[in-house]
Amino acid sequence: MSEFKYACPVCGQHIKCDSSQAGTQMECPTCFQKITVPQAPASDGQKLIITGIKVGERPAPKIPEVGSSLPAARKFPGTLVVVVILIFVGAVVAYIYHGAKFSLPFLGPTYGRDHQSNSTTEIEKSPPTQQMAVANLPPPGGTNFWTLNVEAVATPAAPVGGKVHGKFFTAQKVILNGDGLTIRTAKNPPAAGVTIYLRPNPLASVFGKTVVVKAGAANAPLLNLRWKDAQGRAVQQPQAGYALRIEFGQPASNSIPGKIYLCTPDEMKSYVVGSFNAEIPKSQ
């Protein structure tokens, strides 16, 4: 074959040329674009019109001859795809309906589901506040804090707290003033607490001193147990016959460190034990 046709890559004009001109440059008679003549088709049966190459552009890839075979694409087994999809869907459905009874590493902490109420709750629950308060107070030589023989036991170094009228608490407010020593929860009226009316005069008379009151001692300072009743009202109960040991340190700025071991003979066997850092109001 000596002659063949090709198309202008710019305007599409069909141009006729001889096979000997392949690789040379020609000008399109319609758009005047310079074109590199393509290679002539390998056979006379070529039905597609080949395209020339615009001068300055990379050659276009060769068009495979009609009848030539392309490499066969790899076939992925359709059955395997279906199986993988079914496994994934099954795992998602199981997780939704069973509330993560099994643990997946990328989902973080494991949670359980209450199937009756359909609500999600953490498996591990925090202990009640009362239990936490007791845990903060290591028992002095046993499991029972309460004893009227306070001279025979040591005061725990843990933060002060205890049980008043059956209510466990950890002290959040400790004050030493001209009335005496108050140990209680933060809000007023306190949920639980105690006030010991030492009446120190002057206040410095208790600095660095230890105050001991034996059970049943005469002329013991007035002591009030304090708590809130079921209606949230403040309740105070004077208590006699108690046993007490308070060890005061030396003040620093507007506070003073100390330790207390107090037990009262009420029906609930109230007690307050531990270490404190009492606030001294500036007016004192």
VMD Tcl script that draws the C-alpha trace (Angstrom):
set ca {
  {0.00 0.00 0.00}
  {1.49 3.38 -1.01}
  {-1.24 5.86 -0.06}
  {-3.32 6.20 3.12}
  {-5.42 8.76 4.97}
  {-4.96 10.23 8.42}
  {-6.80 12.89 10.42}
  {-5.54 16.27 11.64}
  {-5.32 16.16 15.45}
  {-6.57 19.79 15.67}
  {-9.50 20.16 13.25}
  {-10.10 16.55 12.15}
  {-9.47 17.21 8.46}
  {-8.69 13.97 6.57}
  {-5.38 14.22 4.75}
  {-4.13 11.85 2.05}
  {-0.43 11.05 1.79}
  {2.05 8.44 0.68}
  {3.54 5.90 3.10}
  {7.01 7.22 2.29}
  {6.05 10.51 4.02}
  {5.58 8.83 7.43}
  {7.50 10.74 10.12}
  {7.79 13.93 8.08}
  {6.03 17.22 8.85}
  {3.09 18.52 6.84}
  {0.75 21.50 7.16}
  {-2.99 20.92 7.51}
  {-4.76 22.52 4.51}
  {-7.65 23.58 6.75}
  {-6.18 24.88 10.05}
  {-2.56 25.22 8.90}
  {-1.33 23.32 11.95}
  {2.00 21.60 11.50}
  {1.53 17.84 11.79}
  {3.93 14.91 11.97}
  {2.68 12.26 9.55}
  {1.90 9.00 11.36}
  {3.08 5.55 10.32}
  {0.94 3.94 7.64}
  {-1.44 1.16 8.73}
  {0.09 -2.32 8.71}
  {-2.65 -3.72 6.47}
  {-5.05 -2.49 3.78}
  {-7.98 -3.72 5.88}
  {-7.49 -1.04 8.55}
  {-10.92 0.57 8.95}
  {-10.03 3.24 11.55}
  {-8.68 6.60 10.42}
  {-5.41 7.14 12.22}
  {-4.56 10.58 13.59}
  {-1.50 12.64 12.93}
  {0.65 14.12 15.67}
  {0.70 17.83 16.41}
  {4.26 19.08 16.15}
  {5.74 19.46 19.65}
  {3.51 16.80 21.26}
  {4.48 13.28 22.26}
  {3.52 10.58 19.77}
  {0.21 8.92 20.38}
  {0.32 5.25 21.29}
  {-0.02 2.78 18.46}
  {-3.54 1.63 17.62}
  {-3.65 -2.14 17.71}
  {-4.52 -3.81 14.48}
  {-8.01 -5.12 13.98}
  {-8.12 -8.74 14.96}
  {-5.18 -8.50 17.32}
  {-5.85 -9.73 20.84}
  {-5.51 -7.59 24.01}
  {-4.09 -9.16 27.19}
  {-6.90 -10.86 29.10}
  {-7.92 -9.03 32.28}
  {-7.57 -11.00 35.48}
  {-10.87 -12.15 36.76}
  {-11.57 -11.97 40.50}
  {-13.80 -14.83 41.61}
  {-17.27 -13.39 42.13}
  {-18.13 -16.01 44.75}
  {-15.26 -14.90 47.01}
  {-16.44 -11.26 46.90}
  {-19.95 -12.27 47.95}
  {-18.59 -14.38 50.85}
  {-16.44 -11.50 52.16}
  {-19.37 -9.07 52.02}
  {-21.66 -11.51 53.85}
  {-19.09 -12.05 56.62}
  {-18.67 -8.29 57.15}
  {-22.44 -7.64 57.21}
  {-22.94 -10.51 59.65}
  {-20.30 -9.10 62.04}
  {-21.91 -5.63 61.98}
  {-25.38 -7.04 62.68}
  {-24.08 -9.19 65.54}
  {-22.37 -6.18 67.14}
  {-25.51 -4.02 66.96}
  {-27.88 -6.63 68.42}
  {-25.61 -8.01 71.12}
  {-24.28 -4.68 72.43}
  {-20.59 -5.52 72.09}
  {-20.60 -8.74 74.12}
  {-17.26 -9.31 72.44}
  {-14.51 -6.67 72.39}
  {-13.11 -5.23 69.17}
  {-9.66 -3.60 69.56}
  {-10.52 -0.51 67.52}
  {-13.73 0.25 69.45}
  {-12.03 1.17 72.74}
  {-13.56 0.27 76.16}
  {-16.12 -2.52 76.24}
  {-19.69 -1.62 77.13}
  {-22.63 -3.85 77.98}
  {-26.27 -3.45 76.97}
  {-29.33 -3.78 79.13}
  {-31.68 -5.71 76.83}
  {-34.73 -4.94 78.97}
  {-34.41 -1.14 78.85}
  {-32.34 -1.00 75.64}
  {-29.99 1.46 77.36}
  {-26.19 1.31 77.33}
  {-24.32 1.43 80.64}
  {-20.70 0.96 81.64}
  {-19.86 -2.50 82.94}
  {-17.79 -1.15 85.82}
  {-19.66 1.27 88.08}
  {-18.04 3.71 90.49}
  {-18.42 2.76 94.14}
  {-20.92 4.78 96.22}
  {-19.65 7.97 97.84}
  {-19.93 6.47 101.31}
  {-17.71 3.54 100.36}
  {-15.12 5.92 98.90}
  {-15.08 7.96 102.12}
  {-14.40 4.86 104.21}
  {-11.69 3.73 101.79}
  {-9.86 7.02 102.41}
  {-9.53 6.18 106.11}
  {-7.22 3.22 106.84}
  {-8.37 1.41 110.02}
  {-6.14 2.01 113.08}
  {-4.99 -1.51 113.84}
  {-8.24 -3.17 112.79}
  {-11.45 -2.84 110.82}
  {-13.38 -0.81 113.41}
  {-12.57 2.87 113.98}
  {-14.88 3.26 116.91}
  {-13.37 2.96 120.38}
  {-13.75 5.04 123.53}
  {-10.15 4.20 124.48}
  {-8.55 6.66 122.06}
  {-5.28 6.71 124.03}
  {-4.66 3.11 122.95}
  {-4.82 3.77 119.18}
  {-2.89 5.91 116.69}
  {-4.56 8.51 114.49}
  {-4.52 7.59 110.79}
  {-2.53 9.88 108.49}
  {-5.35 9.84 105.91}
  {-7.48 12.99 105.34}
  {-10.01 13.46 108.12}
  {-13.48 11.98 107.76}
  {-15.76 9.50 109.43}
  {-19.40 8.72 110.21}
  {-21.94 11.02 111.91}
  {-25.46 9.78 112.69}
  {-24.89 6.89 110.26}
  {-23.73 9.20 107.43}
  {-20.23 8.55 106.07}
  {-18.34 11.64 104.93}
  {-14.95 13.06 104.02}
  {-14.26 16.50 105.53}
  {-14.15 19.41 103.09}
  {-14.15 22.28 105.59}
  {-12.04 22.46 108.79}
  {-12.03 25.69 110.82}
  {-10.33 26.67 114.09}
  {-11.66 29.86 115.70}
  {-12.55 31.34 119.09}
  {-15.41 28.85 119.50}
  {-13.34 25.76 118.78}
  {-12.78 23.23 116.00}
  {-15.39 22.51 113.29}
  {-15.01 19.62 110.83}
  {-17.74 19.21 108.19}
  {-18.72 18.84 104.57}
  {-18.56 21.93 102.35}
  {-22.19 23.05 102.03}
  {-24.07 24.75 104.85}
  {-26.00 23.23 106.50}
  {-23.51 20.37 106.30}
  {-24.51 16.88 105.24}
  {-22.36 15.66 108.15}
  {-19.89 17.14 110.59}
  {-18.95 17.95 114.17}
  {-18.11 21.03 116.25}
  {-16.01 20.79 119.45}
  {-16.37 23.96 121.55}
  {-12.86 24.16 123.03}
  {-13.22 27.95 123.58}
  {-9.44 28.57 123.36}
  {-8.57 31.94 124.89}
  {-6.30 33.08 123.46}
  {-6.35 30.97 120.28}
  {-2.59 30.50 120.53}
  {-3.10 28.50 123.73}
  {-3.70 25.34 121.66}
  {-0.84 25.82 119.18}
  {1.54 22.84 119.39}
  {-0.59 21.27 122.17}
  {-2.49 17.97 122.47}
  {-6.02 18.01 123.86}
  {-7.26 14.74 125.43}
  {-10.75 14.13 126.78}
  {-11.35 10.70 128.32}
  {-14.73 9.01 127.99}
  {-17.10 10.18 130.72}
  {-14.79 12.99 131.88}
  {-16.44 15.75 133.91}
  {-16.53 19.30 132.52}
  {-15.74 18.05 128.98}
  {-16.12 20.73 126.27}
  {-19.54 20.88 124.61}
  {-19.68 18.78 121.43}
  {-22.36 18.90 118.71}
  {-22.91 16.26 116.03}
  {-24.27 17.91 112.87}
  {-26.16 16.50 109.84}
  {-29.13 17.10 107.53}
  {-32.39 15.22 107.95}
  {-34.46 13.67 105.14}
  {-36.05 17.07 104.41}
  {-32.64 18.77 104.14}
  {-32.97 20.64 107.42}
  {-29.98 21.24 109.73}
  {-29.86 19.05 112.83}
  {-27.53 19.44 115.83}
  {-27.27 16.91 118.64}
  {-25.18 17.60 121.78}
  {-23.18 14.56 122.74}
  {-21.66 13.75 126.15}
  {-19.49 10.84 127.25}
  {-17.28 11.04 124.17}
  {-13.55 10.28 123.91}
  {-11.26 12.72 122.09}
  {-7.64 13.36 121.18}
  {-6.59 16.39 119.11}
  {-2.93 17.00 118.25}
  {-2.36 20.58 117.07}
  {0.77 21.59 115.17}
  {2.21 25.06 114.70}
  {0.31 27.53 112.49}
  {1.62 28.68 109.14}
  {0.00 31.74 107.58}
  {-3.76 31.34 108.15}
  {-3.88 27.58 108.77}
  {-2.76 24.99 111.30}
  {-2.10 21.27 110.82}
  {-3.39 18.65 113.19}
  {-4.81 15.17 113.86}
  {-8.04 14.09 115.52}
  {-9.47 10.88 116.96}
  {-13.04 11.31 118.19}
  {-15.64 8.67 119.10}
  {-19.10 9.30 120.61}
  {-21.35 6.78 122.44}
  {-24.52 7.51 120.43}
  {-26.58 4.66 118.98}
  {-24.88 5.06 115.57}
  {-21.38 5.02 117.17}
  {-20.24 8.18 115.38}
  {-16.54 8.88 114.88}
  {-14.23 11.41 113.19}
  {-10.59 10.46 112.61}
  {-7.66 11.54 110.45}
  {-5.31 14.41 109.64}
  {-6.44 17.94 108.84}
  {-5.21 21.41 107.96}
  {-7.58 23.83 109.67}
  {-8.31 27.33 108.40}
  {-7.81 30.14 110.93}
  {-10.09 33.08 110.03}
  {-8.21 36.38 109.75}
  {-10.30 38.01 112.46}
  {-9.03 35.53 115.05}
}
mol new
graphics top color blue
foreach p $ca { graphics top sphere $p radius 0.5 }
foreach p [lrange $ca 0 end-1] q [lrange $ca 1 end] { graphics top cylinder $p $q radius 0.2 }
display resetview
